[in-house]
Every structure is written in C-alpha cells, then in structure tokens.
Amino acid sequence: MDLSNIRIPPAGLTGTLRLPRPTKALIVFVQGSGSSRFSPRTTLMAEAFHRRGFATLVFDLLTTAEERQPANAFDIPLLSARLAAALRWIAHEPAVACLPLGLLGTGTGAAAALVAAADGPRIGAVVSYGGRPDLAGQTIDEIRVPALLIVGGADDGILAHNRHVYARLRGRKDLRVIEGAGRWFSEPGALAEVVDHAALWFSRYLCPEMIGTQDIIPSDG
C-alpha cells in the first residue's frame, strides 16, 4: 500500500508512506541538511528497505519556504518539533500505529532523531548515517534506545563528531565506518553497505523474532 502526498499537521509537511506486505516495522526517514525526500539516494534506500519488508515514511522536516533559509536546517528544536508532529500523526494512522518504529536520520536530521528517541517511548531503535548527532547536545546523555552510527571513513570531520557521540551514548550502541566513503556514500557499494547495517540493526531491535540468516552480516563488535 502506498500513500503519496500525505499531509502532516500543523505545518502541512508532505510525505510518502509505503507499506510492503508483509511488514516488519516502520522506518521514518528523518531528512536533515543536504538531503531531500526526492533525492536519488533517499529513493534507493527506501526501495531497499521495502525489499527487506520494512514500511517507510519519507518526508522533509521543512517547508519549501523554510528551506530557502539555510539556518533552519540547523535549528534542532524546530526539526525536533516537526519530527514529533510526524510521530503524533503515525500514532493516529491505523495502517501503521501498531508497527514497531525506528528512525533513520541523516545530516542534522540525525540530531532530531536522537532528541525524539530520548523523549518518545515508542521509538525502538535509531540509525544515523552521515549525520550530525552531536547537534543533539545534552540530550545525548539521556538516550537509552539502541543507536547505530554509520559514517564514511573519508569524511574526517563527521567521523570525529560521531566518535564523540558514540563515547557518550549509554544504551546499546555501535559505530560502523564505511571505509573510503565520503559524506554522501556515493562510492560503489557504499550506500548498499549503509542499508545492510541499518536493516540489520532495525531487525535486531524492532523485530528480532523475524530476523533470518539473510539479515546477518559480520560484526566486529
């Protein structure tokens, strides 16, 4: 089932909800700076999750007018409030309200995802890829939800931020470095590796009873 052009109040954010059958869980894409729900990268990742049995909700945290002001992309309270509104919408949408729920954050959206994970008991797992989770500030110390951080090995600045966040996280956690990859994971095979790590993390913590041998990838601990 696909629901295109859904409207999330109060800002009227537009999104797309896709539910494969059967459905393991719902993954909410939390798009931050440098990403869009229309980007080829987002589309490829959503389709890869669908093939693994995950429903996806893809939407942008800012309106078109707000995106014209670059500072808004780094306004974590604003982005967090928009994500909270989307989570309220999910709670009242019969098709997905009862599904296990995970957040997939990128850019500054990763910080908003961590804020939501600290505030919302509904969140079962969080994955940040190429993100700025450090912008969640003191909230990082409050997070107990399983959190996976994925970073490109060639993205030195973002890698340093993520190593710092990883050291502060107190719940179940992992840091995966995609060797040779840059911020956008455009190198051959890099994005597929991101999806593999993320899908395994979500399977492990959102629907462990459904995990199969096809989901298992080597772990370095």
URQUINOR-V568101 format. One record per residue. N is the residue number from 1. SS is DSSP state (helix for helix, strand for strand, loop for the rest). PSI is psi in whole degrees, -180 to 180 (NA if undefined). OMEGA is omega as a letter, one per 40 degrees, with the letter a starting at -180 (none if undefined). Layout:
N,SS,PSI,OMEGA ; N,SS,PSI,OMEGA
//
This chain:
1,loop,133,i ; 2,strand,134,i ; 3,strand,99,a ; 4,strand,152,i ; 5,strand,40,i ; 6,strand,155,a ; 7,strand,125,a ; 8,strand,115,i ; 9,loop,162,e ; 10,loop,-12,a ; 11,loop,-10,a ; 12,loop,32,i ; 13,strand,139,a ; 14,strand,137,i ; 15,strand,174,i ; 16,strand,128,i ; 17,strand,126,i ; 18,strand,132,a ; 19,loop,107,i ; 20,loop,164,i ; 21,loop,125,e ; 22,loop,167,a ; 23,loop,127,i ; 24,loop,-50,a ; 25,strand,171,i ; 26,strand,128,i ; 27,strand,121,i ; 28,strand,121,i ; 29,strand,122,a ; 30,strand,93,a ; 31,strand,127,i ; 32,loop,-150,a ; 33,loop,138,i ; 34,loop,7,a ; 35,loop,161,a ; 36,loop,153,i ; 37,loop,-14,i ; 38,loop,-2,a ; 39,loop,147,i ; 40,helix,-37,i ; 41,helix,-46,i ; 42,helix,-43,a ; 43,helix,-45,i ; 44,helix,-41,a ; 45,helix,-43,i ; 46,helix,-43,i ; 47,helix,-37,i ; 48,helix,-38,i ; 49,helix,-37,i ; 50,helix,-42,a ; 51,helix,-24,i ; 52,loop,3,i ; 53,loop,16,i ; 54,strand,135,i ; 55,strand,153,i ; 56,strand,142,i ; 57,strand,116,a ; 58,strand,123,i ; 59,strand,161,i ; 60,strand,145,a ; 61,loop,-13,a ; 62,loop,151,i ; 63,loop,168,i ; 64,helix,-42,i ; 65,helix,-40,a ; 66,helix,-32,a ; 67,helix,-20,i ; 68,loop,-12,i ; 69,loop,101,a ; 70,helix,-31,a ; 71,helix,-27,a ; 72,helix,-30,a ; 73,helix,-17,i ; 74,helix,11,i ; 75,loop,87,a ; 76,helix,-40,i ; 77,helix,-40,i ; 78,helix,-48,a ; 79,helix,-39,i ; 80,helix,-39,i ; 81,helix,-38,i ; 82,helix,-40,i ; 83,helix,-41,i ; 84,helix,-38,i ; 85,helix,-40,i ; 86,helix,-38,i ; 87,helix,-34,i ; 88,helix,-39,i ; 89,helix,-44,i ; 90,helix,-41,a ; 91,helix,-21,a ; 92,loop,9,i ; 93,loop,109,a ; 94,loop,-33,a ; 95,loop,-24,a ; 96,loop,-6,a ; 97,loop,-30,a ; 98,loop,1,a ; 99,loop,145,i ; 100,loop,146,a ; 101,strand,128,i ; 102,strand,158,a ; 103,strand,134,i ; 104,strand,104,a ; 105,strand,145,i ; 106,strand,158,a ; 107,strand,-141,i ; 108,loop,-16,i ; 109,helix,-25,i ; 110,helix,-36,i ; 111,helix,-43,i ; 112,helix,-37,i ; 113,helix,-41,i ; 114,helix,-38,i ; 115,helix,-44,i ; 116,helix,-38,a ; 117,helix,-33,i ; 118,helix,-31,a ; 119,helix,-28,a ; 120,loop,117,i ; 121,loop,-14,a ; 122,loop,-22,a ; 123,strand,125,a ; 124,strand,-22,a ; 125,strand,153,i ; 126,strand,140,i ; 127,strand,131,i ; 128,strand,130,i ; 129,strand,128,a ; 130,strand,33,a ; 131,strand,175,i ; 132,loop,64,i ; 133,helix,-20,i ; 134,helix,-24,a ; 135,helix,-5,i ; 136,helix,-10,i ; 137,helix,-136,a ; 138,helix,-19,i ; 139,helix,-28,a ; 140,helix,-38,a ; 141,helix,-13,a ; 142,helix,-5,a ; 143,loop,129,i ; 144,loop,-7,i ; 145,loop,139,i ; 146,strand,126,a ; 147,strand,128,i ; 148,strand,130,i ; 149,strand,125,i ; 150,strand,129,a ; 151,strand,146,i ; 152,strand,134,a ; 153,loop,-22,i ; 154,loop,-1,a ; 155,loop,75,a ; 156,helix,-45,a ; 157,helix,-47,i ; 158,helix,-37,i ; 159,helix,-42,i ; 160,helix,-43,i ; 161,helix,-43,a ; 162,helix,-36,i ; 163,helix,-39,i ; 164,helix,-44,i ; 165,helix,-44,a ; 166,helix,-41,a ; 167,helix,-28,a ; 168,helix,-24,a ; 169,loop,139,a ; 170,loop,-13,i ; 171,loop,-165,i ; 172,loop,137,a ; 173,strand,161,i ; 174,strand,151,i ; 175,strand,120,i ; 176,strand,128,i ; 177,strand,121,i ; 178,strand,102,a ; 179,loop,134,i ; 180,loop,-4,a ; 181,loop,146,i ; 182,loop,-165,a ; 183,loop,-33,a ; 184,loop,3,i ; 185,loop,41,a ; 186,loop,-7,i ; 187,loop,151,a ; 188,loop,125,i ; 189,loop,-11,a ; 190,helix,-45,a ; 191,helix,-37,i ; 192,helix,-36,i ; 193,helix,-38,i ; 194,helix,-48,a ; 195,helix,-41,i ; 196,helix,-49,a ; 197,helix,-45,a ; 198,helix,-45,a ; 199,helix,-39,i ; 200,helix,-41,i ; 201,helix,-47,i ; 202,helix,-41,i ; 203,helix,-42,a ; 204,helix,-40,a ; 205,helix,-15,i ; 206,helix,-34,a ; 207,loop,63,a ; 208,helix,-27,a ; 209,helix,-15,a ; 210,helix,-1,a ; 211,loop,138,a ; 212,loop,175,a ; 213,helix,-28,i ; 214,helix,-17,i ; 215,helix,-14,a ; 216,loop,130,i ; 217,loop,155,a ; 218,loop,145,i ; 219,loop,138,i ; 220,loop,14,i ; 221,loop,NA,none
//
